Amino acid sequence: MIKVVICGASGRMGQTIGRMVNESRDLELVGGIDLKPGSFFGAGIVDSKDADALLKKTKADVLIDFTVANAVVENVKMAARNNVALIVGTTGVTSDQRREMETAIQGRVPAVISSNFSVGVNIFWQLLRNAGRLLRDYDIEVIEAHHRNKKDAPSGTAKTILQILDEEAGARQKMYGREGMTERKNEIGVHVIRGGDIVGDHKVLFSKNFETIEISHRAYDRSVFASGALLATRWVAGKEPGIYSMSDVLGLEKK
Ligand SMILES: NC(=O)c1ccc[n+]([C@@H]2O[C@H](COP(=O)([O-])OP(=O)(O)OC[C@H]3O[C@@H](n4cnc5c(N)ncnc54)[C@H](O)[C@@H]3O)[C@@H](O)[C@H]2O)c1
């Protein structure tokens, strides 16, 4: 059995992952961490100040973090200190925070970091690589939609989309929304929608005179992210220290 602790246990993703870990035969939910103590699916949730002690007491194999950008760096450092493998789904981190996490992880523990753990989104990214390469001279627009409580914008998934487009279609300016007299140049327009309980929609438009190609992904339920995170949990346990992506987990080519 792989012993799992979930950080952000009381949150939307923490609850979904907790339920799925609890239902699986090969993973054991040994605890949760959040800002207030409590319980979920038969396991205890401790206050984040007691997180280090929980990792030691439970002898956790994997820490899964779906929290907030200003908490994830400390959580990653704590897991690395305790030789606990990591699954990091938290988005909205700055490049400095990302570097700090990488420094803590390298040479110590294996970690899968992804802005989106859905298998479908990882395949969508792969399709986008081809499209970006083939449609370099098209106008490109990125549109994403999420629920009203999402804290960061654009989404981590949209940022990964922009990174892939930069790599495959050539780096372009980004224009975050348009207002007033705007003349379209070679920029990529980025548009963010927030409302209701939308789980996560991403669409990329490639437009030229008389035609548009759209590539899109829609998540109907958080369980798509959770089941990918569980795949990654099974994969990461026992791997060599280093930073891995979902492409590694799924055996997809990066390019
Ligand atoms: N990578 C993916 O596939 C994926 C999918 C969905 C969401 N996300 C990201 O995961 C994160 C969480 O999303 P959510 O919808 O579950 O948010 P949420 O607000 O519902 O849950 C976050 C939880 O983290 C807790 N938290 C805050 N600081 C903490 C700390 N220091 N220690 C422990 N817990 C702490 C909060 O109290 C809350 O319960 C966001 O960054 C979101 O963008 C990633």
The ligand as a Gaussian input file, in Angstrom:
#p B3LYP/6-31G(d) Opt

LIG

0 1
 N       -3.251000      20.625000     -11.511000
 C       -4.556000      20.329000     -11.641000
 O       -4.953000      19.359000     -12.329000
 C       -5.563000      21.179000     -10.914000
 C       -6.938000      20.918000     -11.000000
 C       -7.811000      21.685000     -10.227000
 C       -7.316000      22.673000      -9.399000
 N       -5.981000      22.906000      -9.365000
 C       -5.372000      23.895000      -8.464000
 O       -5.338000      23.317000      -7.165000
 C       -5.437000      24.352000      -6.181000
 C       -6.607000      24.062000      -5.247000
 O       -7.826000      24.116000      -5.966000
 P       -9.233000      23.922000      -5.220000
 O      -10.281000      24.222000      -6.232000
 O       -9.239000      22.636000      -4.501000
 O       -9.151000      25.138000      -4.178000
 P       -9.849000      25.263000      -2.736000
 O       -9.780000      26.720000      -2.385000
 O      -11.187000      24.595000      -2.767000
 O       -8.898000      24.412000      -1.766000
 C       -7.638000      24.824000      -1.309000
 C       -7.480000      24.328000       0.120000
 O       -6.149000      24.584000       0.551000
 C       -6.235000      24.970000       1.910000
 N       -5.004000      25.654000       2.322000
 C       -4.641000      26.950000       2.177000
 N       -3.434000      27.174000       2.732000
 C       -3.019000      25.977000       3.234000
 C       -1.845000      25.557000       3.927000
 N       -0.862000      26.411000       4.223000
 N       -1.747000      24.257000       4.280000
 C       -2.741000      23.384000       4.009000
 N       -3.888000      23.726000       3.371000
 C       -4.015000      25.011000       2.982000
 C       -7.492000      25.856000       1.969000
 O       -7.945000      26.032000       3.306000
 C       -8.434000      25.041000       1.113000
 O       -9.157000      24.091000       1.880000
 C       -5.569000      25.666000      -6.981000
 O       -4.291000      26.242000      -7.137000
 C       -6.114000      25.201000      -8.320000
 O       -5.844000      26.086000      -9.369000
 C       -5.100000      22.186000     -10.093000

